[in-house]
């Protein structure tokens, strides 16, 4: 039976890889590297650097594949994601089908496979349709949440208080409802629309890489600065991957 390793690789720093992740890469016959066009070439290059640094078994091959763009026109968000996953599943099915009968392949997943990543969902989709049988396991990786907290030297939660993890789209719909809210996948900069200027924001982009930038402070004081900086960085690199924590209240407050 074929086997698939789904490996979390952290947020762009090759030193984020765990020993478990390195061992799983070297147990594979093929490491699959996704490419997303020239604008996000850096993401593929980090994966190539990881392979160059940590693959010690000469027999391991590297196979690159292009990730299709998500079509959004005349589709709801959920439908566009479902269609996108279906298109990627067809690519995965071909990659897995090309493995030797008892071979192993590895997908290198940005951050951790469990957090706002769909590799596991897509692999399960393939298992339900693929003519070839395979199993898989998941290797956890450092998340952007951990990287953000480490760069700002803060705990994520206030003492005894919950943490919400959400998206920019949801934050725009619900507003800031928790003492600590981690916001991911925010293409609309929803923080700038939050009517709570005394909340604190801890923002970071390109976390763990040489291009890392972070800002923190009172939301009402630095929201505009983050908007400007984010636009400048996106223009400079052609892409941006950022995350932030919004916090209201203090430790030990009832």
Residue frames as qw, qx, qy, qz and C-alpha x, y, z in Angstrom:
[[0.000, 0.887, 0.463, 0.000, 0.00, 0.00, 0.00],
 [0.350, 0.550, -0.041, 0.757, 1.17, 3.50, -0.77],
 [0.446, -0.635, -0.442, 0.450, 1.75, 5.90, 2.12],
 [0.189, 0.760, 0.113, 0.611, 1.50, 9.69, 2.34],
 [0.461, -0.360, -0.395, 0.709, 3.26, 11.92, 4.86],
 [0.012, 0.872, 0.267, 0.410, 1.51, 15.25, 5.49],
 [0.653, -0.185, -0.281, 0.679, 4.27, 17.34, 7.07],
 [0.109, -0.980, -0.167, 0.006, 3.95, 20.71, 8.78],
 [0.711, 0.247, -0.066, 0.655, 7.02, 22.82, 8.00],
 [0.330, -0.544, -0.249, 0.730, 6.39, 26.01, 9.98],
 [0.233, 0.892, 0.288, -0.261, 6.08, 29.56, 8.71],
 [0.543, 0.826, -0.099, 0.118, 9.09, 29.86, 6.44],
 [0.168, -0.768, 0.608, -0.109, 12.10, 29.38, 8.69],
 [0.740, 0.234, -0.625, -0.080, 13.83, 26.09, 7.77],
 [0.165, 0.246, -0.791, 0.535, 14.82, 25.74, 11.43],
 [0.631, -0.147, 0.219, -0.730, 11.14, 25.33, 12.33],
 [0.785, 0.102, -0.550, -0.268, 11.26, 21.73, 11.13],
 [0.720, -0.494, 0.409, -0.266, 11.06, 19.09, 13.83],
 [0.168, -0.391, 0.894, 0.136, 13.14, 15.93, 13.90],
 [0.564, 0.307, 0.741, -0.196, 9.93, 14.00, 13.23],
 [0.536, 0.770, 0.072, -0.340, 9.34, 16.10, 10.09],
 [0.136, 0.702, -0.652, -0.252, 12.89, 15.55, 8.83],
 [0.350, -0.148, 0.925, -0.006, 12.62, 11.81, 9.39],
 [0.603, 0.507, 0.553, -0.270, 9.29, 11.68, 7.54],
 [0.416, 0.799, -0.243, -0.361, 10.75, 13.56, 4.56],
 [0.057, 0.564, -0.809, -0.155, 13.61, 11.09, 4.34],
 [0.483, 0.067, 0.858, -0.160, 11.21, 8.16, 4.58],
 [0.620, 0.626, 0.231, -0.414, 9.48, 9.28, 1.38],
 [0.671, 0.174, 0.523, 0.495, 10.30, 8.27, -2.17],
 [0.226, 0.538, 0.345, 0.735, 8.96, 11.59, -3.49],
 [0.124, -0.509, -0.397, 0.753, 8.53, 15.02, -1.91],
 [0.236, 0.686, 0.566, 0.391, 5.80, 17.07, -3.58],
 [0.225, -0.342, -0.132, 0.903, 6.33, 20.84, -3.84],
 [0.280, 0.786, 0.551, 0.001, 3.40, 23.08, -4.83],
 [0.286, -0.043, 0.175, 0.941, 3.99, 26.16, -6.98],
 [0.129, 0.757, 0.578, -0.277, 1.62, 29.11, -7.15],
 [0.408, 0.840, 0.202, 0.295, 3.03, 31.28, -9.90],
 [0.507, 0.416, -0.213, 0.724, 5.71, 33.95, -9.94],
 [0.280, -0.721, 0.053, -0.632, 4.00, 36.12, -7.33],
 [0.752, -0.554, 0.254, -0.251, 4.43, 33.43, -4.66],
 [0.764, 0.423, -0.462, 0.152, 7.67, 31.89, -5.88],
 [0.059, -0.589, 0.623, -0.511, 9.21, 32.47, -2.45],
 [0.788, -0.248, 0.346, -0.445, 6.92, 29.86, -0.91],
 [0.964, 0.249, -0.093, 0.010, 8.17, 27.16, -3.27],
 [0.448, 0.646, -0.480, 0.390, 11.76, 28.32, -2.80],
 [0.422, -0.545, 0.545, -0.476, 11.53, 27.85, 0.97],
 [0.946, -0.041, 0.238, -0.216, 10.36, 24.29, 0.42],
 [0.800, 0.503, -0.258, 0.199, 13.28, 23.69, -1.98],
 [0.078, 0.683, -0.553, 0.470, 15.69, 25.05, 0.62],
 [0.717, -0.368, 0.436, -0.400, 14.19, 22.73, 3.24],
 [0.978, 0.202, 0.038, -0.032, 14.69, 19.76, 0.92],
 [0.575, 0.641, -0.380, 0.339, 18.26, 20.78, 0.12],
 [0.162, -0.646, 0.547, -0.506, 19.09, 21.21, 3.78],
 [0.611, -0.295, 0.581, -0.449, 17.41, 18.15, 5.28],
 [0.952, 0.233, -0.023, -0.199, 17.10, 15.43, 2.64],
 [0.289, -0.650, 0.696, 0.099, 19.99, 13.07, 3.23],
 [0.684, 0.098, 0.720, 0.069, 18.76, 10.08, 1.23],
 [0.021, -0.357, 0.525, 0.772, 19.81, 10.47, -2.40],
 [0.086, 0.263, 0.909, 0.311, 16.97, 8.29, -3.66],
 [0.133, 0.676, 0.556, -0.465, 14.32, 10.83, -2.64],
 [0.278, 0.369, 0.485, 0.743, 12.92, 12.65, -5.70],
 [0.086, 0.460, 0.304, -0.830, 11.32, 16.10, -5.76],
 [0.168, 0.459, 0.728, 0.481, 8.23, 16.60, -7.90],
 [0.074, 0.251, 0.181, -0.948, 6.73, 20.05, -8.35],
 [0.100, 0.534, 0.796, 0.268, 3.09, 20.66, -9.24],
 [0.044, -0.225, -0.078, -0.970, 1.09, 23.78, -9.99],
 [0.067, 0.432, 0.754, -0.491, -1.78, 24.68, -7.67],
 [0.092, 0.568, 0.576, 0.581, -4.83, 25.94, -9.60],
 [0.066, -0.128, 0.215, -0.966, -6.28, 29.32, -8.71],
 [0.122, 0.442, 0.813, -0.359, -9.58, 29.43, -6.86],
 [0.035, -0.372, -0.511, -0.774, -12.40, 30.65, -9.09],
 [0.009, -0.317, -0.608, 0.728, -14.72, 33.04, -7.25],
 [0.288, 0.089, -0.245, -0.922, -16.95, 34.55, -9.93],
 [0.687, -0.112, -0.334, -0.635, -20.64, 33.59, -9.65],
 [0.690, -0.138, -0.696, 0.141, -19.90, 31.32, -6.67],
 [0.569, -0.796, 0.012, -0.205, -20.45, 31.59, -2.95],
 [0.088, -0.732, 0.655, -0.163, -17.34, 31.38, -0.79],
 [0.698, -0.204, 0.663, -0.178, -18.15, 27.82, 0.28],
 [0.854, 0.456, 0.241, -0.063, -18.84, 26.69, -3.29],
 [0.423, 0.826, -0.369, 0.064, -15.66, 28.29, -4.62],
 [0.279, -0.596, 0.734, -0.167, -13.58, 26.48, -1.97],
 [0.807, 0.046, 0.562, -0.174, -15.34, 23.17, -2.63],
 [0.764, 0.645, 0.021, -0.021, -14.70, 23.45, -6.38],
 [0.161, 0.821, -0.534, 0.122, -11.08, 24.43, -5.73],
 [0.531, -0.404, 0.724, -0.173, -10.53, 21.45, -3.46],
 [0.873, 0.297, 0.369, -0.119, -12.02, 19.16, -6.11],
 [0.592, 0.771, -0.228, 0.050, -9.55, 20.49, -8.70],
 [0.081, -0.707, 0.677, -0.190, -6.60, 20.01, -6.34],
 [0.767, -0.162, 0.581, -0.221, -7.81, 16.51, -5.43],
 [0.865, 0.497, 0.061, -0.040, -7.53, 15.49, -9.08],
 [0.343, 0.772, -0.496, 0.201, -3.90, 16.63, -9.08],
 [0.423, -0.513, 0.683, -0.302, -3.18, 14.79, -5.83],
 [0.909, 0.105, 0.347, -0.204, -4.77, 11.64, -7.22],
 [0.752, 0.622, -0.199, 0.091, -2.38, 11.72, -10.17],
 [0.062, 0.733, -0.603, 0.309, 0.65, 12.35, -7.95],
 [0.616, -0.331, 0.640, -0.319, -0.24, 9.54, -5.58],
 [0.921, 0.295, 0.192, -0.169, -1.13, 7.18, -8.43],
 [0.595, 0.700, -0.375, 0.123, 2.35, 7.69, -9.91],
 [0.355, -0.639, 0.643, -0.228, 4.00, 6.42, -6.72],
 [0.334, 0.200, -0.919, -0.069, 5.34, 2.85, -6.72],
 [0.637, -0.383, -0.590, -0.316, 2.86, 0.31, -5.37],
 [0.687, -0.544, -0.386, 0.289, 4.49, 0.35, -1.92],
 [0.423, 0.333, -0.086, 0.838, 5.98, 3.83, -2.28],
 [0.282, -0.710, -0.458, 0.454, 5.66, 6.90, -0.07],
 [0.264, 0.607, 0.196, 0.724, 5.10, 10.55, -0.88],
 [0.338, -0.478, -0.437, 0.683, 5.35, 13.68, 1.27],
 [0.081, 0.811, 0.323, 0.481, 3.38, 16.93, 1.07],
 [0.401, -0.100, -0.348, 0.841, 5.10, 19.88, 2.79],
 [0.153, -0.800, -0.533, -0.229, 2.41, 22.03, 4.42],
 [0.133, 0.516, -0.198, 0.823, 2.97, 25.63, 5.46],
 [0.451, -0.453, 0.322, -0.699, 2.50, 26.04, 9.22],
 [0.311, -0.077, 0.906, -0.277, 0.57, 23.11, 10.67],
 [0.161, -0.148, -0.824, -0.522, -1.80, 20.84, 8.68],
 [0.149, -0.519, -0.815, 0.210, -4.53, 21.20, 11.33],
 [0.072, -0.673, -0.313, 0.667, -4.91, 24.98, 11.25],
 [0.402, 0.786, 0.045, -0.467, -6.57, 26.74, 8.29],
 [0.086, 0.443, -0.778, -0.438, -5.04, 24.33, 5.81],
 [0.822, 0.181, 0.101, -0.531, -7.00, 21.89, 3.66],
 [0.292, 0.449, -0.829, -0.164, -4.42, 19.24, 2.79],
 [0.231, -0.007, 0.925, -0.300, -6.00, 16.70, 5.15],
 [0.589, 0.440, 0.369, -0.568, -9.47, 17.38, 3.74],
 [0.559, 0.592, -0.395, -0.426, -8.23, 17.00, 0.19],
 [0.104, 0.335, -0.936, 0.001, -6.32, 13.80, 0.97],
 [0.410, 0.181, 0.793, -0.413, -9.51, 12.34, 2.51],
 [0.612, 0.561, 0.044, -0.556, -11.35, 13.37, -0.64],
 [0.393, 0.529, -0.703, -0.268, -8.80, 11.53, -2.76],
 [0.156, -0.158, 0.954, -0.204, -9.07, 8.43, -0.58],
 [0.554, 0.347, 0.571, -0.497, -12.80, 8.30, -1.32],
 [0.660, 0.661, 0.012, -0.358, -12.32, 8.45, -5.09],
 [0.111, 0.678, -0.692, -0.222, -8.83, 7.19, -5.93],
 [0.916, 0.158, -0.303, -0.209, -8.52, 3.83, -7.65],
 [0.597, 0.283, -0.630, 0.409, -5.24, 3.19, -5.81],
 [0.670, -0.680, -0.299, -0.011, -5.28, 2.48, -2.09],
 [0.416, 0.414, -0.404, 0.702, -3.09, 4.44, 0.32],
 [0.509, -0.731, -0.413, 0.190, -2.92, 5.51, 3.94],
 [0.275, 0.682, -0.135, 0.664, -1.41, 8.61, 5.51],
 [0.544, -0.582, -0.427, 0.427, -0.23, 10.21, 8.71],
 [0.068, 0.928, 0.084, 0.357, 0.22, 13.82, 9.85],
 [0.634, -0.113, -0.289, 0.708, 3.34, 15.45, 11.28],
 [0.122, -0.932, -0.316, 0.131, 2.58, 18.67, 13.19],
 [0.532, 0.362, -0.003, 0.766, 4.42, 21.90, 12.51],
 [0.196, -0.362, -0.318, 0.854, 4.95, 25.29, 14.15],
 [0.189, 0.770, 0.594, 0.136, 1.91, 27.46, 13.49],
 [0.216, 0.566, 0.067, 0.793, 1.82, 31.14, 12.61],
 [0.528, -0.782, -0.162, -0.289, 0.12, 31.66, 15.98],
 [0.824, -0.428, -0.032, 0.370, 3.16, 30.30, 17.80],
 [0.584, 0.238, 0.111, 0.768, 5.51, 32.31, 15.61],
 [0.072, -0.761, -0.178, -0.620, 3.52, 35.50, 16.21],
 [0.654, -0.746, -0.093, -0.082, 3.51, 35.04, 19.98],
 [0.818, -0.219, 0.028, 0.531, 7.23, 34.23, 20.01],
 [0.430, 0.439, 0.133, 0.777, 8.16, 37.29, 17.94],
 [0.228, -0.742, -0.080, -0.626, 6.13, 39.59, 20.18],
 [0.289, 0.145, -0.758, 0.566, 7.25, 37.74, 23.34],
 [0.510, -0.173, 0.222, -0.813, 3.69, 37.38, 24.63],
 [0.279, 0.158, 0.937, -0.139, 1.37, 34.60, 25.74],
 [0.114, -0.293, -0.666, -0.676, -1.61, 34.17, 23.45],
 [0.428, -0.634, -0.606, -0.216, -4.22, 34.07, 26.23],
 [0.221, -0.591, 0.326, -0.704, -5.02, 36.23, 29.22],
 [0.001, 0.142, -0.906, 0.400, -5.07, 34.39, 32.55],
 [0.284, 0.288, 0.825, -0.394, -8.15, 32.17, 32.75],
 [0.471, 0.572, 0.079, -0.668, -9.65, 33.62, 29.55],
 [0.792, 0.313, 0.512, 0.110, -10.54, 31.89, 26.26],
 [0.113, -0.449, 0.490, 0.739, -8.92, 32.47, 22.86],
 [0.705, 0.565, 0.347, -0.250, -10.84, 32.69, 19.60],
 [0.318, -0.259, 0.639, 0.651, -9.22, 31.79, 16.27],
 [0.504, 0.679, 0.471, -0.251, -11.10, 33.22, 13.32],
 [0.524, 0.304, 0.425, 0.673, -10.79, 34.78, 9.87],
 [0.055, -0.135, 0.016, 0.989, -10.92, 38.39, 8.74],
 [0.321, -0.287, -0.593, -0.681, -14.24, 37.72, 7.03],
 [0.512, -0.522, -0.680, 0.049, -15.78, 36.42, 10.26],
 [0.342, -0.334, -0.338, 0.811, -14.31, 39.25, 12.32],
 [0.092, -0.074, -0.254, -0.960, -15.98, 41.75, 10.00],
 [0.468, -0.392, -0.636, -0.471, -19.30, 39.97, 10.53],
 [0.644, -0.529, -0.543, 0.104, -19.18, 39.48, 14.31],
 [0.115, -0.880, 0.216, -0.407, -16.84, 42.16, 15.62],
 [0.306, 0.380, -0.744, 0.457, -14.47, 41.67, 18.53],
 [0.737, -0.453, -0.231, -0.445, -16.27, 39.41, 21.03],
 [0.893, -0.270, -0.264, 0.246, -13.45, 37.75, 22.98],
 [0.422, -0.855, 0.175, 0.246, -10.67, 38.99, 25.21],
 [0.271, -0.509, 0.669, 0.470, -8.08, 37.41, 22.86],
 [0.774, 0.529, 0.282, -0.204, -8.80, 36.90, 19.16],
 [0.398, -0.323, 0.640, 0.573, -6.34, 35.49, 16.64],
 [0.603, 0.671, 0.160, -0.401, -7.21, 36.55, 13.09],
 [0.456, -0.203, 0.712, 0.494, -5.95, 34.71, 10.02],
 [0.307, 0.373, 0.732, 0.480, -6.66, 34.93, 6.29],
 [0.046, 0.809, 0.365, -0.459, -7.57, 38.61, 6.47],
 [0.467, 0.268, 0.431, 0.724, -7.40, 40.05, 2.98],
 [0.038, -0.802, -0.387, -0.453, -9.67, 42.95, 3.93],
 [0.273, 0.220, -0.440, 0.827, -7.74, 44.19, 7.01],
 [0.440, -0.636, -0.572, -0.273, -10.81, 43.79, 9.22],
 [0.514, -0.396, -0.423, 0.632, -8.93, 45.15, 12.23],
 [0.145, 0.054, 0.077, 0.985, -9.17, 48.65, 10.74],
 [0.386, -0.405, -0.436, -0.705, -12.97, 48.48, 10.98],
 [0.528, -0.400, -0.702, 0.261, -13.15, 47.40, 14.64],
 [0.188, -0.763, -0.054, -0.616, -14.83, 50.04, 16.80],
 [0.780, -0.605, -0.104, 0.123, -12.69, 49.43, 19.86],
 [0.410, 0.802, -0.293, 0.319, -9.69, 51.76, 19.63],
 [0.383, -0.713, 0.515, -0.284, -8.41, 50.82, 23.09],
 [0.989, -0.013, 0.144, 0.015, -7.94, 47.18, 22.09],
 [0.288, -0.663, 0.597, 0.348, -4.35, 46.06, 21.59],
 [0.876, 0.465, -0.052, -0.119, -3.11, 44.59, 18.33],
 [0.472, -0.529, 0.642, 0.292, -0.07, 42.38, 17.83],
 [0.758, 0.613, 0.028, -0.222, 0.52, 42.07, 14.08],
 [0.402, -0.520, 0.652, 0.378, 3.16, 40.23, 12.07],
 [0.788, 0.565, -0.051, -0.241, 3.95, 39.27, 8.47],
 [0.677, 0.520, -0.504, 0.129, 6.45, 36.84, 6.94],
 [0.625, -0.664, 0.333, -0.240, 6.92, 35.44, 10.44],
 [0.871, -0.265, 0.385, 0.155, 10.03, 33.39, 11.02],
 [0.748, 0.468, 0.200, 0.426, 11.73, 34.59, 7.83],
 [0.479, -0.123, 0.003, 0.869, 14.39, 37.20, 7.12],
 [0.034, -0.401, -0.341, -0.850, 11.59, 39.48, 5.87],
 [0.338, -0.584, -0.713, 0.190, 9.62, 39.36, 9.14],
 [0.025, -0.369, 0.082, -0.926, 7.93, 42.59, 10.21],
 [0.349, -0.530, -0.751, 0.182, 5.91, 43.07, 13.41],
 [0.085, -0.418, 0.079, -0.901, 4.00, 45.91, 15.02],
 [0.394, -0.494, -0.757, 0.165, 2.08, 46.18, 18.28],
 [0.052, 0.015, -0.259, 0.964, 0.22, 48.80, 20.27],
 [0.336, 0.450, 0.531, -0.635, -3.14, 50.42, 20.88],
 [0.465, 0.438, 0.707, 0.302, -5.36, 49.68, 17.88],
 [0.172, 0.934, 0.302, -0.085, -6.52, 53.27, 17.55],
 [0.225, -0.835, 0.314, 0.392, -2.91, 54.48, 17.43],
 [0.242, -0.457, 0.738, 0.433, -1.32, 52.08, 14.97],
 [0.681, 0.414, 0.596, -0.093, -4.06, 50.68, 12.70],
 [0.484, 0.859, -0.033, -0.162, -3.23, 53.16, 9.94],
 [0.098, -0.728, 0.662, 0.150, 0.50, 52.45, 10.29],
 [0.561, -0.064, 0.824, 0.043, -0.13, 48.71, 9.85],
 [0.646, 0.650, 0.376, -0.138, -2.32, 49.35, 6.80],
 [0.290, 0.889, -0.314, -0.165, 0.44, 51.43, 5.20],
 [0.256, -0.558, 0.785, 0.086, 3.20, 48.97, 6.10],
 [0.681, 0.160, 0.712, -0.064, 1.18, 45.99, 4.89],
 [0.617, 0.760, 0.153, -0.134, 0.57, 47.65, 1.52],
 [0.117, 0.842, -0.512, -0.121, 4.27, 48.51, 1.16],
 [0.423, -0.359, 0.832, 0.023, 5.39, 44.98, 2.01],
 [0.721, 0.382, 0.571, -0.095, 2.90, 43.39, -0.35],
 [0.491, 0.855, -0.095, -0.135, 4.08, 45.66, -3.15],
 [0.092, -0.743, 0.658, 0.081, 7.72, 44.83, -2.39],
 [0.372, -0.233, 0.899, 0.002, 7.30, 41.04, -2.31],
 [0.397, 0.056, -0.656, -0.639, 4.31, 40.52, -4.59],
 [0.655, -0.376, -0.628, -0.187, 2.47, 38.62, -1.84],
 [0.152, -0.477, 0.532, -0.683, 1.91, 38.79, 1.90],
 [0.664, -0.319, -0.675, -0.041, 1.09, 36.31, 4.63],
 [0.015, -0.386, 0.440, -0.811, 0.16, 37.99, 7.90],
 [0.544, -0.474, -0.693, 0.011, -1.67, 37.29, 11.15],
 [0.017, -0.466, 0.320, -0.825, -2.59, 39.28, 14.22],
 [0.357, -0.413, -0.776, 0.315, -3.88, 39.03, 17.78],
 [0.219, -0.594, -0.086, -0.769, -6.49, 41.46, 19.04],
 [0.464, -0.256, -0.725, 0.440, -6.68, 41.75, 22.82],
 [0.266, -0.642, -0.027, -0.718, -8.92, 43.66, 25.20],
 [0.787, -0.592, -0.056, -0.163, -8.59, 43.56, 28.96],
 [0.091, 0.692, -0.655, 0.288, -5.71, 42.58, 31.21],
 [0.543, 0.003, -0.816, 0.199, -4.46, 39.57, 33.14],
 [0.236, -0.229, -0.750, 0.574, -6.35, 38.96, 36.41],
 [0.335, -0.001, 0.023, -0.942, -9.26, 41.23, 35.49],
 [0.366, 0.274, 0.843, -0.285, -12.66, 39.71, 36.27]]
